[in-house]
Amino acid sequence: MVAYGNSSGQPQTATQSPETCSVATEQSNLKAGDVEVSRKKIKQELGEVSEEDIDSAEAYLKFKKIKEAVLPSGSPVYASELEVSYNQADQAVDKLANLEQNVGKENLSREQKERYKEIGTTGGTSCEHCCGLTSKDGFARSNGQRQCGCAHNAAFSGLTMWMIENGYSNQEILKEINKWKSSFFPKQTLTQSLQEMKKNNPEAEKILKEFPAFLPNMVGGC
């Protein structure tokens, strides 16, 4: 694997694979014990309620914990430069997409263009939830052209160009794409995490059935 420079100017090897880039894999270490909720405490808070109501409250509180653990919040390290926040993904998607024109692929060096293609063809970096692409696809084709014209892919592309130009490593860029993908597709990200949890925790299935309407929708247009 080719070594590239990071933001400190030191070389760093790009070791991120399609598997480690996927949201579901990254969050698969979320265990059942991480989202335990005390039924006794729920009863104390709600008073005299039915067991069914307690089940619903328990499922919601567990879902809330999972959401906080899975979805990014706050601001990235480059927030002051790009004026973006994970908490305002609806605004960030267009700002990041505009970086494509602001940076311009033609202004990247030959090595930087190769890095762009390597990152762009990494599985799991595409808008797989809105444009018919899969988790094995990247946001770019092997020739460096974007897979589709939606705002999400444009945002991943623009962010990649900007971060390459500003000295970030491939691994750092893939990590940021992963975070923004979670922010743009919160419903799908949370569903993937709950599906992963189902393997070891039957409670996850109850949460999926109990609160589908509480899952936030996609941010940005296709």
C-alpha positions in Angstrom: 0.0 0.0 0.0 1.3 3.5 -0.8 2.2 5.8 2.0 0.9 9.3 2.0 1.5 12.4 4.2 -0.9 13.3 7.0 -1.8 16.7 8.4 1.5 16.8 10.5 3.5 16.3 7.3 4.6 12.7 8.3 4.0 9.8 6.0 1.1 7.5 6.9 0.1 4.3 5.2 -3.5 4.1 3.9 -4.7 0.8 5.4 -8.5 1.4 5.4 -10.3 -1.4 3.6 -13.8 -1.4 2.2 -14.9 -3.6 5.2 -13.4 -1.3 7.8 -14.9 1.7 6.1 -18.5 0.4 6.3 -20.7 2.0 9.0 -22.1 -1.3 10.1 -18.7 -2.8 10.7 -17.4 0.2 12.5 -20.3 0.2 14.9 -20.4 -3.6 15.4 -18.6 -3.3 18.7 -21.7 -1.8 20.3 -22.7 -4.5 22.8 -26.0 -5.2 24.5 -24.6 -4.1 27.8 -23.9 -0.6 26.5 -27.6 0.1 26.1 -29.0 -1.5 29.3 -31.9 0.5 30.8 -33.3 0.0 34.3 -37.0 -1.0 34.3 -37.1 -0.2 38.0 -36.1 3.4 37.3 -38.6 3.7 34.5 -41.4 2.6 37.0 -40.2 5.2 39.5 -40.3 7.9 36.8 -43.6 6.9 35.2 -45.5 5.8 38.3 -48.5 3.4 37.8 -48.4 2.3 34.2 -48.9 -0.9 32.3 -46.1 -3.3 31.5 -46.7 -2.5 27.9 -46.0 1.1 28.5 -42.9 0.2 30.4 -41.8 -2.0 27.4 -42.3 1.0 25.1 -40.4 3.4 27.4 -37.5 0.9 27.7 -37.3 0.4 24.0 -37.2 4.1 23.4 -34.5 4.8 26.0 -32.4 2.0 24.5 -32.9 3.4 21.1 -31.8 6.8 22.3 -28.6 5.4 23.8 -27.8 3.6 20.5 -28.4 6.7 18.5 -26.0 8.7 20.7 -23.4 6.0 20.4 -23.7 5.5 16.6 -24.3 9.0 15.1 -21.6 11.6 15.2 -22.3 14.9 17.0 -20.6 18.2 17.5 -18.1 19.5 14.9 -15.1 18.1 13.0 -11.6 19.4 13.5 -11.9 21.5 10.3 -15.2 23.1 11.4 -13.8 26.6 11.7 -12.4 26.4 8.1 -15.5 25.0 6.4 -18.2 26.1 8.9 -19.8 22.7 9.1 -21.2 20.6 12.0 -22.4 17.1 12.2 -25.5 18.5 14.0 -26.4 20.5 11.0 -25.9 18.0 8.2 -28.7 19.5 6.1 -26.6 22.6 5.7 -23.2 20.8 5.6 -24.1 18.6 2.6 -24.3 21.5 0.2 -21.2 23.3 1.7 -19.1 20.1 1.3 -20.5 19.5 -2.3 -19.4 23.0 -3.3 -15.8 22.2 -2.4 -15.7 20.2 -5.7 -15.7 23.5 -7.6 -13.8 25.5 -5.0 -10.9 23.1 -5.0 -11.2 21.7 -8.5 -9.8 18.3 -9.4 -7.7 19.9 -12.1 -5.8 21.8 -9.4 -4.7 18.6 -7.7 -1.2 17.2 -8.4 -0.8 13.8 -10.2 -0.2 12.1 -6.9 -3.2 13.8 -5.3 -5.4 12.7 -8.1 -4.3 9.1 -7.6 -5.1 9.4 -3.9 -8.5 10.8 -4.8 -9.2 7.8 -7.1 -8.0 5.4 -4.4 -10.3 6.9 -1.8 -13.2 7.4 -4.2 -13.2 3.7 -5.3 -13.1 2.4 -1.7 -16.2 0.3 -0.9 -18.6 1.9 1.5 -17.9 5.5 0.5 -20.8 5.9 -1.9 -24.4 7.1 -1.4 -25.6 3.5 -1.3 -28.9 4.4 0.4 -30.3 6.6 -2.2 -29.0 6.1 -5.7 -28.9 2.3 -6.3 -25.3 1.8 -5.4 -24.2 -0.8 -2.9 -21.9 -1.0 0.1 -19.2 -2.4 -2.2 -19.2 0.8 -4.3 -17.2 4.0 -3.8 -18.3 7.5 -4.7 -16.1 7.5 -7.8 -15.4 5.2 -10.7 -11.9 3.9 -11.6 -11.5 6.8 -14.0 -12.0 9.3 -11.2 -15.5 10.4 -12.3 -18.2 10.4 -9.7 -20.7 7.5 -9.7 -23.7 9.7 -9.7 -24.7 13.4 -9.4 -26.5 13.4 -6.0 -25.6 15.8 -3.3 -24.2 13.1 -1.0 -21.6 11.8 -3.5 -20.7 15.4 -4.4 -20.1 16.1 -0.7 -17.9 13.0 -0.3 -16.0 14.0 -3.4 -15.6 17.7 -2.5 -14.5 16.8 1.1 -12.0 14.3 -0.2 -10.4 16.9 -2.6 -10.3 19.5 0.2 -8.8 17.2 2.8 -6.2 15.9 0.3 -5.2 19.4 -0.6 -4.9 20.3 3.1 -2.6 17.4 4.0 -4.9 14.9 5.6 -4.1 11.2 5.3 -6.3 8.7 3.4 -7.3 7.1 6.7 -8.4 10.4 8.2 -10.4 11.2 5.0 -12.2 7.8 5.0 -13.1 8.2 8.7 -14.6 11.6 7.9 -16.6 10.3 4.9 -17.9 7.6 7.3 -19.1 10.2 9.8 -20.8 12.3 7.2 -22.4 9.3 5.6 -23.9 8.5 9.1 -25.1 12.1 9.4 -26.6 12.1 5.9 -28.3 8.7 6.3 -29.2 8.5 10.0 -32.1 6.1 9.6 -30.2 3.6 7.5 -27.1 3.9 9.8 -29.1 3.2 12.9 -31.0 0.4 11.3 -27.7 -1.2 10.2 -26.4 -1.0 13.8 -29.6 -2.5 15.2 -29.5 -5.3 12.7 -25.9 -6.0 13.7 -26.9 -6.0 17.4 -29.7 -8.5 16.7 -27.0 -11.2 16.3 -26.2 -11.1 20.0 -29.2 -9.2 21.5 -32.8 -10.0 20.7 -33.9 -6.7 22.3 -32.6 -4.9 19.2 -35.4 -6.5 17.2 -38.0 -5.1 19.6 -36.5 -1.6 19.3 -36.6 -1.9 15.5 -40.3 -2.9 15.6 -41.3 -0.4 18.3 -39.9 2.8 17.0 -39.5 2.9 13.2 -41.2 6.3 13.1 -38.6 7.7 15.4 -35.7 7.1 13.0 -34.7 10.3 11.3 -34.9 10.6 7.6 -32.2 11.1 4.9 -30.5 14.5 4.7 -29.7 16.0 1.3 -31.2 15.3 -2.1 -30.6 12.7 -4.8 
